[in-house]
């Protein structure tokens, strides 16, 4: 997994992923792609690995890796992931509508245009 992909998964985990689960047993990583965790650790579920039965990608203690469903207890039904394509040029191409300003009368610094009862408030 490259740095960019790892960063995206980490951000997704911070937002809660597609669900949460709790480890029901200790799990030692057997390869560099596996997630290692201890019993009762909370794991953020990131995705179900396609074409594999009961294999998930998760985040625990700052690490992203694979884990087996039988080693955890899922808190609730997992959300369906929504895949979106990131495109930084989309945000810059949006046209912002001008902000409407409320009309305000111009300030006049002349005592003749100010009512006498208002000028008395400002007298020192």
N, CA and C atoms as a LAMMPS dump frame, in Angstrom:
ITEM: TIMESTEP
0
ITEM: NUMBER OF ATOMS
372
ITEM: BOX BOUNDS ff ff ff
-5.0000000000000000e+02 5.0000000000000000e+02
-5.0000000000000000e+02 5.0000000000000000e+02
-5.0000000000000000e+02 5.0000000000000000e+02
ITEM: ATOMS id mol type element x y z
1 1 1 N 0.855 -1.172 0
2 1 2 C 0 0 0
3 1 3 C 0.9 1.233 0
4 2 1 N 0.67 2.13 -0.95
5 2 2 C 1.511 3.322 -1.03
6 2 3 C 1.044 4.381 -0.021
7 3 1 N 1.834 5.421 0.121
8 3 2 C 1.589 6.457 1.132
9 3 3 C 0.266 7.175 0.889
10 4 1 N -0.044 7.467 -0.369
11 4 2 C -1.283 8.176 -0.69
12 4 3 C -2.504 7.346 -0.311
13 5 1 N -2.479 6.072 -0.663
14 5 2 C -3.599 5.188 -0.341
15 5 3 C -3.744 5.021 1.173
16 6 1 N -2.631 4.884 1.868
17 6 2 C -2.649 4.762 3.321
18 6 3 C -3.246 6.014 3.961
19 7 1 N -2.877 7.165 3.436
20 7 2 C -3.399 8.429 3.947
21 7 3 C -4.915 8.516 3.753
22 8 1 N -5.407 8.082 2.604
23 8 2 C -6.856 8.098 2.348
24 8 3 C -7.599 7.168 3.298
25 9 1 N -7.053 5.96 3.516
26 9 2 C -7.694 5.022 4.436
27 9 3 C -7.695 5.575 5.855
28 10 1 N -6.612 6.238 6.243
29 10 2 C -6.528 6.81 7.588
30 10 3 C -7.573 7.905 7.774
31 11 1 N -7.754 8.763 6.77
32 11 2 C -8.784 9.807 6.844
33 11 3 C -10.18 9.19 6.91
34 12 1 N -10.399 8.141 6.126
35 12 2 C -11.69 7.458 6.127
36 12 3 C -11.959 6.827 7.496
37 13 1 N -10.932 6.267 8.104
38 13 2 C -11.072 5.677 9.442
39 13 3 C -11.436 6.745 10.464
40 14 1 N -10.832 7.926 10.34
41 14 2 C -11.133 9.021 11.266
42 14 3 C -12.599 9.441 11.172
43 15 1 N -13.21 9.232 10.005
44 15 2 C -14.626 9.561 9.815
45 15 3 C -15.547 8.414 10.21
46 16 1 N -14.971 7.301 10.658
47 16 2 C -15.786 6.188 11.136
48 16 3 C -15.877 4.998 10.203
49 17 1 N -15.271 5.1 9.002
50 17 2 C -15.292 3.989 8.063
51 17 3 C -16.701 3.546 7.728
52 18 1 N -16.902 2.238 7.545
53 18 2 C -18.239 1.709 7.262
54 18 3 C -18.839 1.027 8.487
55 19 1 N -18.119 1.075 9.597
56 19 2 C -18.624 0.49 10.832
57 19 3 C -17.517 0.203 11.827
58 20 1 N -17.9 -0.352 12.954
59 20 2 C -16.948 -0.679 14.027
60 20 3 C -17.145 -2.124 14.459
61 21 1 N -16.076 -2.68 14.99
62 21 2 C -16.15 -4.028 15.558
63 21 3 C -15.157 -4.112 16.711
64 22 1 N -15.329 -5.124 17.537
65 22 2 C -14.449 -5.356 18.674
66 22 3 C -13.826 -6.737 18.537
67 23 1 N -12.527 -6.803 18.781
68 23 2 C -11.81 -8.083 18.679
69 23 3 C -12.277 -9.031 19.772
70 24 1 N -12.557 -10.271 19.396
71 24 2 C -12.966 -11.286 20.374
72 24 3 C -11.793 -12.179 20.764
73 25 1 N -10.661 -11.977 20.107
74 25 2 C -9.443 -12.739 20.414
75 25 3 C -8.228 -11.953 19.939
76 26 1 N -7.075 -12.307 20.455
77 26 2 C -5.832 -11.717 19.965
78 26 3 C -5.586 -12.221 18.552
79 27 1 N -5.011 -11.365 17.723
80 27 2 C -4.707 -11.76 16.352
81 27 3 C -3.31 -11.254 16.003
82 28 1 N -2.401 -12.18 15.726
83 28 2 C -1.033 -11.837 15.354
84 28 3 C -0.956 -11.762 13.834
85 29 1 N -0.374 -10.691 13.326
86 29 2 C -0.232 -10.528 11.875
87 29 3 C 0.725 -11.579 11.327
88 30 1 N 0.276 -12.272 10.28
89 30 2 C 1.113 -13.29 9.647
90 30 3 C 1.833 -12.754 8.417
91 31 1 N 1.369 -11.614 7.9
92 31 2 C 2.052 -10.953 6.778
93 31 3 C 1.981 -9.446 6.995
94 32 1 N 2.684 -8.699 6.171
95 32 2 C 2.723 -7.24 6.335
96 32 3 C 1.376 -6.593 6.021
97 33 1 N 0.484 -7.311 5.348
98 33 2 C -0.835 -6.765 5.009
99 33 3 C -1.883 -7.043 6.082
100 34 1 N -1.559 -7.875 7.064
101 34 2 C -2.512 -8.25 8.109
102 34 3 C -2.528 -7.228 9.239
103 35 1 N -3.696 -7.099 9.862
104 35 2 C -3.868 -6.215 11.009
105 35 3 C -3.651 -7.019 12.285
106 36 1 N -2.838 -6.495 13.164
107 36 2 C -2.591 -7.149 14.444
108 36 3 C -3.37 -6.403 15.525
109 37 1 N -4.049 -7.146 16.389
110 37 2 C -4.81 -6.516 17.463
111 37 3 C -4.955 -7.481 18.63
112 38 1 N -5.361 -6.929 19.761
113 38 2 C -5.574 -7.708 20.986
114 38 3 C -7.068 -7.803 21.277
115 39 1 N -7.434 -8.791 22.062
116 39 2 C -8.828 -8.956 22.454
117 39 3 C -9.348 -7.659 23.065
118 40 1 N -10.556 -7.29 22.708
119 40 2 C -11.257 -6.082 23.164
120 40 3 C -10.793 -4.799 22.49
121 41 1 N -9.843 -4.858 21.552
122 41 2 C -9.484 -3.668 20.776
123 41 3 C -10.646 -3.31 19.857
124 42 1 N -10.879 -2.005 19.687
125 42 2 C -11.902 -1.56 18.743
126 42 3 C -11.254 -1.357 17.381
127 43 1 N -11.895 -1.866 16.347
128 43 2 C -11.386 -1.775 14.979
129 43 3 C -12.405 -1.01 14.147
130 44 1 N -11.933 -0.052 13.374
131 44 2 C -12.784 0.647 12.419
132 44 3 C -12.74 -0.135 11.114
133 45 1 N -13.895 -0.566 10.648
134 45 2 C -13.973 -1.343 9.412
135 45 3 C -13.959 -0.384 8.229
136 46 1 N -13.04 -0.616 7.299
137 46 2 C -12.899 0.255 6.139
138 46 3 C -13.59 -0.298 4.9
139 47 1 N -13.491 -1.61 4.687
140 47 2 C -14.155 -2.235 3.541
141 47 3 C -14.096 -3.746 3.651
142 48 1 N -14.996 -4.402 2.938
143 48 2 C -14.91 -5.851 2.8
144 48 3 C -14.044 -6.111 1.577
145 49 1 N -13.062 -6.989 1.715
146 49 2 C -12.164 -7.304 0.602
147 49 3 C -12.969 -8.079 -0.45
148 50 1 N -13.008 -7.585 -1.691
149 50 2 C -13.775 -8.273 -2.733
150 50 3 C -13.229 -9.677 -3.008
151 51 1 N -14.128 -10.561 -3.387
152 51 2 C -13.785 -11.939 -3.766
153 51 3 C -13.104 -12.736 -2.659
154 52 1 N -13.347 -12.375 -1.412
155 52 2 C -12.815 -13.178 -0.305
156 52 3 C -13.873 -13.251 0.778
157 53 1 N -14.09 -14.433 1.259
158 53 2 C -15.145 -14.676 2.231
159 53 3 C -14.686 -14.302 3.641
160 54 1 N -15.333 -13.283 4.209
161 54 2 C -15.046 -12.92 5.594
162 54 3 C -13.75 -12.176 5.823
163 55 1 N -13.187 -11.574 4.786
164 55 2 C -11.939 -10.819 4.929
165 55 3 C -12.244 -9.331 4.779
166 56 1 N -11.747 -8.544 5.729
167 56 2 C -12.03 -7.111 5.771
168 56 3 C -10.741 -6.318 5.889
169 57 1 N -10.833 -5.04 5.514
170 57 2 C -9.745 -4.094 5.735
171 57 3 C -10.17 -3.23 6.91
172 58 1 N -9.281 -3.059 7.878
173 58 2 C -9.634 -2.303 9.068
174 58 3 C -8.507 -1.419 9.559
175 59 1 N -8.832 -0.616 10.558
176 59 2 C -7.892 0.342 11.147
177 59 3 C -7.926 0.169 12.658
178 60 1 N -6.751 -0.043 13.243
179 60 2 C -6.658 -0.196 14.696
180 60 3 C -5.316 0.349 15.172
181 61 1 N -5.361 1.211 16.164
182 61 2 C -4.139 1.756 16.772
183 61 3 C -3.186 2.363 15.739
184 62 1 N -3.737 3.08 14.76
185 62 2 C -2.91 3.766 13.767
186 62 3 C -2.405 2.901 12.632
187 63 1 N -2.88 1.655 12.546
188 63 2 C -2.413 0.722 11.516
189 63 3 C -3.596 0.277 10.658
190 64 1 N -3.37 0.194 9.338
191 64 2 C -4.371 -0.305 8.403
192 64 3 C -3.955 -1.697 7.964
193 65 1 N -4.887 -2.652 7.993
194 65 2 C -4.56 -4.011 7.569
195 65 3 C -5.785 -4.894 7.447
196 66 1 N -5.566 -6.122 6.98
197 66 2 C -6.646 -7.091 6.776
198 66 3 C -6.911 -7.89 8.052
199 67 1 N -8.173 -8.297 8.209
200 67 2 C -8.523 -9.166 9.337
201 67 3 C -9.694 -10.057 8.938
202 68 1 N -9.837 -11.17 9.642
203 68 2 C -10.912 -12.134 9.397
204 68 3 C -12.14 -11.788 10.249
205 69 1 N -13.315 -11.948 9.68
206 69 2 C -14.564 -11.634 10.377
207 69 3 C -14.757 -12.488 11.627
208 70 1 N -14.283 -13.727 11.628
209 70 2 C -14.511 -14.606 12.785
210 70 3 C -13.679 -14.205 14.016
211 71 1 N -12.767 -13.246 13.849
212 71 2 C -11.938 -12.806 14.976
213 71 3 C -12.507 -11.574 15.68
214 72 1 N -13.67 -11.077 15.181
215 72 2 C -14.251 -9.85 15.731
216 72 3 C -15.755 -10.003 15.924
217 73 1 N -16.322 -9.06 16.676
218 73 2 C -17.774 -8.951 16.831
219 73 3 C -18.171 -7.59 16.259
220 74 1 N -18.991 -7.584 15.209
221 74 2 C -19.436 -6.333 14.591
222 74 3 C -20.502 -5.682 15.464
223 75 1 N -20.385 -4.372 15.672
224 75 2 C -21.32 -3.642 16.533
225 75 3 C -22.698 -3.523 15.9
226 76 1 N -22.748 -3.346 14.591
227 76 2 C -24.018 -3.2 13.878
228 76 3 C -23.791 -3.57 12.418
229 77 1 N -24.852 -3.486 11.65
230 77 2 C -24.734 -3.766 10.223
231 77 3 C -23.806 -2.72 9.601
232 78 1 N -22.932 -3.159 8.715
233 78 2 C -21.979 -2.247 8.092
234 78 3 C -22.671 -1.371 7.055
235 79 1 N -22.187 -0.145 6.933
236 79 2 C -22.714 0.773 5.926
237 79 3 C -22.239 0.333 4.549
238 80 1 N -22.95 0.761 3.541
239 80 2 C -22.51 0.506 2.175
240 80 3 C -21.556 1.625 1.784
241 81 1 N -20.373 1.294 1.329
242 81 2 C -19.422 2.343 0.961
243 81 3 C -19.863 3.065 -0.304
244 82 1 N -19.622 4.365 -0.343
245 82 2 C -19.908 5.174 -1.519
246 82 3 C -18.574 5.576 -2.11
247 83 1 N -18.322 5.135 -3.316
248 83 2 C -17.047 5.44 -3.959
249 83 3 C -17.179 6.744 -4.74
250 84 1 N -16.295 7.676 -4.464
251 84 2 C -16.274 8.932 -5.2
252 84 3 C -14.88 9.175 -5.713
253 85 1 N -14.807 9.87 -6.82
254 85 2 C -13.507 10.194 -7.392
255 85 3 C -13.122 11.585 -6.927
256 86 1 N -11.925 11.694 -6.409
257 86 2 C -11.435 13.002 -5.975
258 86 3 C -10.894 13.741 -7.181
259 87 1 N -11.262 15.005 -7.283
260 87 2 C -10.768 15.821 -8.378
261 87 3 C -10.617 17.239 -7.857
262 88 1 N -9.404 17.681 -7.679
263 88 2 C -9.162 19 -7.085
264 88 3 C -9.589 20.13 -8.007
265 89 1 N -9.675 19.881 -9.319
266 89 2 C -10.059 20.947 -10.237
267 89 3 C -11.546 21.25 -10.16
268 90 1 N -12.342 20.327 -9.609
269 90 2 C -13.777 20.55 -9.495
270 90 3 C -14.062 21.728 -8.577
271 91 1 N -13.394 21.778 -7.457
272 91 2 C -13.633 22.856 -6.491
273 91 3 C -13.243 24.212 -7.058
274 92 1 N -12.165 24.275 -7.826
275 92 2 C -11.718 25.557 -8.354
276 92 3 C -12.56 26.023 -9.525
277 93 1 N -13.292 25.109 -10.198
278 93 2 C -14.087 25.499 -11.351
279 93 3 C -15.486 25.952 -10.967
280 94 1 N -15.854 25.792 -9.724
281 94 2 C -17.177 26.218 -9.283
282 94 3 C -17.243 27.737 -9.264
283 95 1 N -18.368 28.249 -9.709
284 95 2 C -18.572 29.694 -9.713
285 95 3 C -19.36 30.043 -8.465
286 96 1 N -18.853 30.96 -7.73
287 96 2 C -19.545 31.375 -6.512
288 96 3 C -20.47 32.531 -6.838
289 97 1 N -21.661 32.478 -6.302
290 97 2 C -22.593 33.572 -6.516
291 97 3 C -22.212 34.72 -5.592
292 98 1 N -22.385 35.944 -6.073
293 98 2 C -22.019 37.086 -5.227
294 98 3 C -22.936 37.15 -4.011
295 99 1 N -22.382 37.56 -2.913
296 99 2 C -23.137 37.671 -1.678
297 99 3 C -23.934 38.962 -1.697
298 100 1 N -25.208 38.859 -1.461
299 100 2 C -26.055 40.047 -1.439
300 100 3 C -25.816 40.795 -0.134
301 101 1 N -25.632 42.083 -0.27
302 101 2 C -25.415 42.904 0.919
303 101 3 C -26.701 43.64 1.232
304 102 1 N -26.985 43.801 2.492
305 102 2 C -28.191 44.523 2.866
306 102 3 C -27.974 46.007 2.615
307 103 1 N -29.003 46.674 2.118
308 103 2 C -28.838 48.103 1.838
309 103 3 C -28.738 48.884 3.141
310 104 1 N -27.798 49.787 3.197
311 104 2 C -27.65 50.655 4.362
312 104 3 C -27.558 52.084 3.869
313 105 1 N -28.216 52.982 4.551
314 105 2 C -28.14 54.38 4.118
315 105 3 C -26.734 54.919 4.341
316 106 1 N -26.294 55.811 3.487
317 106 2 C -24.956 56.386 3.654
318 106 3 C -24.886 57.219 4.93
319 107 1 N -23.721 57.24 5.556
320 107 2 C -23.507 58.003 6.779
321 107 3 C -23.304 59.461 6.419
322 108 1 N -24.049 60.31 7.077
323 108 2 C -23.893 61.745 6.842
324 108 3 C -23.428 62.385 8.131
325 109 1 N -22.411 63.172 8.025
326 109 2 C -21.858 63.835 9.2
327 109 3 C -22.301 65.284 9.225
328 110 1 N -23.583 65.49 9.104
329 110 2 C -24.075 66.852 9.137
330 110 3 C -25.172 66.923 10.183
331 111 1 N -25.124 67.908 11.018
332 111 2 C -26.098 68.024 12.101
333 111 3 C -27.476 68.365 11.575
334 112 1 N -27.562 68.964 10.374
335 112 2 C -28.87 69.329 9.843
336 112 3 C -29.673 68.1 9.417
337 113 1 N -28.991 67.011 9.025
338 113 2 C -29.724 65.822 8.599
339 113 3 C -30.021 64.89 9.765
340 114 1 N -29.474 65.168 10.939
341 114 2 C -29.697 64.322 12.098
342 114 3 C -30.796 64.93 12.942
343 115 1 N -31.798 64.163 13.301
344 115 2 C -32.862 64.705 14.156
345 115 3 C -32.299 65.189 15.492
346 116 1 N -32.93 66.186 16.059
347 116 2 C -32.419 66.792 17.29
348 116 3 C -32.4 65.807 18.456
349 117 1 N -33.358 64.896 18.519
350 117 2 C -33.367 63.966 19.646
351 117 3 C -32.249 62.931 19.531
352 118 1 N -31.777 62.626 18.324
353 118 2 C -30.683 61.686 18.148
354 118 3 C -29.362 62.357 18.48
355 119 1 N -29.168 63.598 18.074
356 119 2 C -27.909 64.28 18.355
357 119 3 C -27.709 64.475 19.846
358 120 1 N -28.79 64.554 20.595
359 120 2 C -28.679 64.723 22.035
360 120 3 C -28.093 63.472 22.688
361 121 1 N -28.302 62.321 22.093
362 121 2 C -27.758 61.083 22.636
363 121 3 C -26.244 61.085 22.548
364 122 1 N -25.712 61.665 21.505
365 122 2 C -24.276 61.652 21.279
366 122 3 C -23.567 62.837 21.917
367 123 1 N -24.281 63.738 22.531
368 123 2 C -23.655 64.894 23.16
369 123 3 C -22.933 64.453 24.421
370 124 1 N -21.75 64.996 24.637
371 124 2 C -20.953 64.631 25.81
372 124 3 C -20.959 65.715 26.829
